[in-house]
Amino acid sequence: MGVFAMVGRQLKLLRERAGLSQSEFGALVRYGPDHISAMERGVRTPRPDFLVKADPILNANGLLIAVIPEVEDAMRRARTRHPEWYRDHAETEAQAVELHHYCNNAVQGLLQTEAHARVVFAKRRPFLSEEIIEKRVADRLSRQQVFERWPAPIVSYVIEEAVLDRPIGGSRVHADQLRHLLTIGDRQNVEIQVMPTQVEEHPNPDSAFNLLVPKGQAQVAYLEAQGHPQLITDRDEVRKIADRYGIMRAMALTPKQSRALIAEKVDKL
C-alpha cells in the first residue's frame, strides 16, 4: 500500500471514530467534502499543513504529524502521471505565482469537482478505459493543490455564463459544481467573474486559454484545442492574449455580481 493510501485510511478511521461526516470534518479544516473524500481514498495528497491542522481535530495524538516525513518523501519521489504532452504545462502551473483563465466551453480543470471531472472523462470520445479515467481524475484533483500553496498564487477566472448553464452530470452533480465555484471564489486570492451571455461585443471569439506567470519568469500562455496543446512564450503573442483577457475582465460581471448570479443558478436547480 502506498503512503498516500495508508494515510488516507488513517484519516478515514480517525474521522469516523470522531463521529464526523466528510462535510463536517471538511468545514473544520476548511476543505470541501470532495477533497476529504479524495484524500481518504489515496488519490489526493494530504499535505503536511493539513495533517498538522487535522491531528488535534481528530484527537490523533500526534499520529498524523508523525507521518509527515514519509508524506514529504513520497511527494518528492512521486512521478507525475500527466500525459507527456501536458507535463510542461502542469509543471509551469504548479510553480506559477499568477494564474488567469478564460473558460468559454467548460469548467476549467482546477475548478472541477471530482464528480464533474469523472463525467467529463467518462463521456469523452474516443472512450477511455476505467483505469485511465481514474488516473485522469486523480491527476486533475492533484493539480488543485495549487490553491493550497503558500504564498498563494494570484488566481482569476472569466467564465462564460453558458458554461454555468450546462448541467454536466445531471442536476445534482451540476449543483455541487456550482457550489464548489462559490467555495473557491471565497478564497482571498481567487476572483471569479462571469461573462453574461447577452453581451453584444466580445474581444475573444477564439478558444479558451490560460495565462501563467512562473516564479521569476515572464508571463506565458497555454492553449489547447481538440487535444493539441500549445505553450506560447513569445512576448508579443502573450501580450495580445493578455490584452484580450484584460478587456474581458472589464466587460464581465464583478466578482460580487458573479457570485450572486451563480448562487441564483444554484437556487433554481
C-alpha positions in Angstrom: 0.0 0.0 0.0 1.3 3.4 -0.9 2.0 6.2 1.6 -0.9 8.3 0.5 -3.4 5.4 0.6 -2.2 4.4 4.1 -2.6 8.0 5.4 -6.0 8.2 3.7 -7.1 5.1 5.6 -5.9 6.5 8.8 -7.8 9.8 8.2 -11.0 7.9 7.5 -10.7 5.8 10.6 -9.9 8.8 12.8 -12.7 10.9 11.3 -15.3 8.1 11.7 -14.1 7.5 15.3 -14.6 11.2 16.0 -18.2 10.9 14.7 -17.7 13.4 11.9 -19.0 13.3 8.3 -16.7 14.3 5.5 -18.6 17.6 5.2 -18.3 18.3 9.0 -14.6 17.5 9.1 -14.0 19.5 5.9 -15.7 22.5 7.4 -13.4 22.3 10.4 -10.2 22.1 8.3 -11.6 24.4 5.6 -11.6 21.8 2.8 -14.5 20.6 0.7 -16.0 17.1 1.1 -14.8 16.1 -2.3 -11.2 17.0 -1.2 -11.6 15.0 2.0 -13.0 12.0 0.1 -10.1 12.1 -2.4 -7.5 12.2 0.4 -9.2 9.3 2.2 -9.1 7.2 -0.9 -5.5 8.0 -1.5 -6.0 9.8 -4.8 -5.1 13.2 -3.4 -2.0 14.1 -1.4 -2.6 15.0 2.3 -0.3 18.0 2.6 1.8 18.4 5.8 0.0 21.7 6.8 -3.3 19.8 6.5 -2.1 16.9 8.7 -0.9 19.4 11.4 -4.3 21.0 11.4 -6.2 17.7 11.3 -4.3 16.0 14.1 -5.9 17.8 17.1 -9.3 18.0 15.5 -9.4 14.2 15.1 -7.7 13.6 18.5 -4.9 11.7 16.7 -2.4 12.4 19.5 0.4 13.1 17.1 -0.2 10.2 14.8 -0.9 12.3 11.7 2.1 14.6 12.5 4.4 11.6 12.8 3.8 10.5 9.2 4.6 13.9 7.7 8.3 13.0 6.9 7.0 9.9 5.0 4.4 12.0 3.1 7.1 14.6 2.2 9.4 11.9 1.0 6.6 10.3 -1.1 5.8 13.7 -2.6 9.4 14.2 -3.6 9.7 10.7 -5.2 6.3 10.7 -6.8 6.4 11.0 -10.6 3.8 13.0 -12.4 1.2 10.9 -14.2 0.2 13.7 -16.6 0.3 12.7 -20.2 3.7 13.5 -21.8 2.4 16.4 -23.9 0.9 18.0 -20.8 3.8 17.8 -18.4 5.5 21.1 -19.3 2.2 23.0 -18.6 1.5 21.1 -15.4 4.9 21.9 -14.0 4.6 25.6 -15.0 1.1 25.7 -13.5 2.3 24.2 -10.2 5.0 26.8 -9.9 3.1 29.8 -11.1 2.7 32.9 -9.0 -0.2 34.1 -11.1 -2.9 32.0 -12.9 -5.5 33.6 -15.2 -8.1 31.6 -17.1 -10.7 32.2 -19.7 -13.3 29.5 -19.9 -15.7 29.5 -22.9 -17.0 25.9 -23.2 -16.1 24.0 -20.0 -15.3 24.4 -16.3 -11.5 24.7 -16.1 -9.8 21.7 -14.5 -8.6 23.5 -11.4 -12.3 24.3 -10.6 -13.8 20.9 -11.2 -15.3 18.7 -8.5 -14.4 15.0 -8.5 -17.8 14.0 -9.8 -17.8 16.6 -12.6 -14.3 15.6 -13.7 -15.3 11.9 -13.7 -18.2 12.6 -16.0 -16.0 14.7 -18.3 -13.5 11.9 -18.8 -16.1 9.1 -18.9 -18.1 10.8 -21.7 -15.2 12.0 -23.9 -14.5 10.4 -27.3 -12.8 8.1 -28.0 -13.7 6.3 -24.8 -11.2 5.9 -22.1 -10.7 2.7 -20.0 -11.8 2.8 -16.4 -8.2 2.7 -15.3 -7.3 5.7 -17.4 -10.4 7.6 -16.2 -9.4 7.1 -12.6 -5.8 8.2 -13.3 -7.0 11.3 -15.1 -9.4 12.2 -12.3 -6.7 11.7 -9.7 -4.3 13.9 -11.7 -6.9 16.6 -12.1 -7.5 16.7 -8.3 -3.8 16.7 -7.6 -3.4 19.8 -9.7 -5.8 21.6 -7.5 -3.3 21.6 -4.7 -2.0 24.8 -6.3 -4.8 26.6 -4.3 -3.2 25.3 -1.0 0.3 26.6 -1.6 1.8 29.4 0.5 2.4 32.0 -0.5 -0.8 31.6 -2.5 -0.8 32.4 -6.2 -3.0 35.2 -7.6 -5.8 33.4 -9.5 -8.6 34.8 -11.7 -11.3 33.5 -14.0 -13.6 34.8 -16.7 -16.2 32.2 -17.3 -18.8 32.4 -20.0 -22.3 32.2 -18.5 -23.2 29.4 -20.9 -20.7 27.2 -19.1 -22.7 27.6 -15.9 -25.9 26.6 -17.6 -24.7 23.2 -19.0 -25.7 20.6 -16.4 -22.8 18.2 -16.8 -23.5 15.0 -14.9 -27.1 15.9 -14.1 -28.7 18.4 -11.8 -27.1 17.1 -8.5 -23.5 17.0 -9.9 -24.1 20.3 -11.6 -25.4 21.9 -8.4 -22.4 20.7 -6.4 -20.1 22.1 -9.1 -21.7 25.5 -8.9 -21.5 25.4 -5.1 -17.8 24.5 -5.5 -17.3 27.6 -7.6 -18.7 29.7 -4.8 -16.4 28.0 -2.3 -13.3 28.5 -4.4 -14.4 32.1 -5.2 -14.4 32.8 -1.4 -10.6 32.4 -1.3 -8.8 35.6 -0.7 -6.5 35.0 -3.7 -9.2 34.0 -6.2 -11.6 36.1 -8.3 -14.2 34.5 -10.5 -16.1 36.7 -13.0 -18.9 35.6 -15.3 -19.3 36.9 -18.8 -23.0 37.4 -19.4 -24.4 35.6 -22.4 -26.3 38.8 -23.5 -23.2 40.9 -24.1 -23.3 42.3 -27.6 -19.5 42.6 -28.2 -16.7 40.2 -27.4 -12.9 40.6 -27.8 -12.2 36.8 -28.0 -14.3 34.7 -30.3 -11.5 32.1 -30.3 -10.6 29.3 -27.9 -10.2 29.1 -24.1 -6.8 30.0 -22.7 -4.7 30.2 -19.6 -2.2 32.9 -18.7 0.5 31.9 -16.2 3.4 33.8 -14.6 6.0 31.3 -13.4 8.1 32.4 -10.4 10.9 34.7 -11.6 9.9 34.4 -15.2 7.8 36.3 -17.8 4.1 35.5 -18.4 3.3 32.7 -20.8 0.0 31.5 -22.4 -1.4 28.0 -22.8 -3.9 26.9 -25.4 -5.5 23.6 -26.2 -7.8 22.7 -29.0 -9.0 19.2 -29.9 -6.2 17.6 -27.8 -3.5 19.7 -29.4 -1.7 21.8 -26.7 0.3 24.9 -27.4 2.5 26.7 -24.8 3.2 30.3 -26.1 6.3 32.1 -24.8 6.7 34.8 -27.5 6.2 38.0 -25.6 4.3 39.8 -28.3 1.9 36.9 -28.7 1.4 36.6 -25.0 0.8 40.3 -24.7 -2.1 40.1 -27.3 -3.8 37.3 -25.3 -3.3 39.2 -22.1 -4.8 42.3 -23.6 -7.9 40.4 -24.6 -8.2 38.9 -21.1 -8.0 42.4 -19.6 -10.8 43.7 -21.8 -12.9 40.6 -20.9 -12.4 41.2 -17.2 -13.6 44.8 -17.6 -16.7 43.6 -19.5 -17.6 40.7 -17.2 -19.7 41.0 -14.1 -17.7 41.9 -10.9 -16.7 39.0 -8.6 -19.6 40.0 -6.2 -22.1 40.2 -9.0 -20.8 36.9 -10.4 -21.2 35.2 -7.0 -24.8 36.4 -6.8 -25.5 35.0 -10.3 -24.0 31.7 -9.5 -25.9 31.4 -6.2 -29.1 32.3 -8.1 -28.5 29.5 -10.6 -27.9 27.0 -7.7 -31.2 28.0 -6.1 -33.1 27.3 -9.3 -31.7 23.7 -9.6 
